[in-house]
């Protein structure tokens, strides 16, 4: 059950995105421009112009939110993210946006992301908004990652008007707010520094299941499978609510264990469940400790550099009474006596 630090953005029952470009933006992909030997399609041109106008309008909405102006909030957006170590000093930040179907527009939504250094109130100068002919460049930008630091993430979700595909671009000024419901979310993000020598972990991922794929996801299809790693795809629980018939799947990566000159290491991971009831908390149960060492991981495994230790448990929930729980994961570095604790809450229902 290997977890490789890669993620992109896609849409499912909820929206999944990845924070990528400092001071930049991500927009929904547009159709490529027609080839030179093809005659212009008036309908396609009108659609591209309408999308360009929408993109420019959403840029202005994000600008206004950065400057502190009131932002629209026509439907609720629930935010959740994970942090995983990538190559070098970079960190992958997959983002889950959960939308309530009863309160969310039923039409097509456009997703716009902007990430800036914490506290910035004016946007960084950028080129024109994405268009069809720039689609390749937009894909290349998605390959950038985020270094450790403090950021503000601006998310704009806009209900695309039903007439957007046919409406001419001159129907409204580029800076005008587009028709349709819209919500803007500002979210602070403190991206951890996984290159520091201290013992660290990724965020704890709670999954509904882990699927085995017949083949690795291709780069072109990766955007629709943000938690597909090699031939393994993790179906993340966005609300962390599980049925008693389910198995709770816990996944995390461990970084920077203490190493001897021979690159020996020795870690222990314990998983303890606490049940919360009427404002009190009691220990419910625990699983057998996991040992990660040079011997258990196999000869040649080096946890330094870009390698990481994959930890996790699959816990059947049949014996868990209905209610809210806290899972405490304690990582002990036996060579340095350092202890790192991670906590995550979840609920169990019939």
Number of C-alpha atoms within 10 A of each C-alpha: 16 15 20 18 23 22 27 24 22 19 15 10 10 15 16 24 23 24 25 25 18 17 17 17 22 23 19 17 16 17 14 13 16 14 8 7 6 8 8 12 10 10 13 15 17 18 21 24 21 24 25 20 26 25 24 20 20 28 23 17 23 23 18 16 21 22 12 10 11 11 17 15 14 16 17 16 20 13 17 14 18 16 22 24 26 21 14 11 15 20 27 24 24 22 21 25 18 18 17 13 11 8 11 17 18 9 12 11 19 18 19 20 24 24 25 23 15 14 11 14 14 14 18 12 8 9 7 10 18 20 21 17 13 16 17 11 11 19 13 9 14 18 12 15 21 19 19 16 12 15 20 19 20 20 23 24 21 23 19 20 17 12 11 19 17 16 18 18 19 11 9 14 12 19 15 14 17 22 14 14 17 24 18 24 19 17 13 15 18 12 19 19 16 24 20 11 12 14 19 21 24 21 17 20 22 26 19 20 16 15 13 14 13 8 9 15 19 10 9 8 13 18 20 17 21 25 23 26 21 17 14 20 21 22 18 18 17 18 12 16 17 20 16 18 13 14 17 23 20 21 20 21 23 23 23 21 26 22 17 10 6 7 14 16 21 19 22 15 21 16 20 17 20 18 21 17 11 5 5 8 13 12 13 15 12 15 13 10 13 15 17 19 17 19 13 10 14 10 8 9 16 17 20 16 11 14 18 24 21 17 19 18 16 14 13 13 17 14 8 19 15 16 14 17 22 19 21 17 21 17 23 20 21 15 14 14 10 14 15 15 13 16 14 16 16 17 19 20 14 11
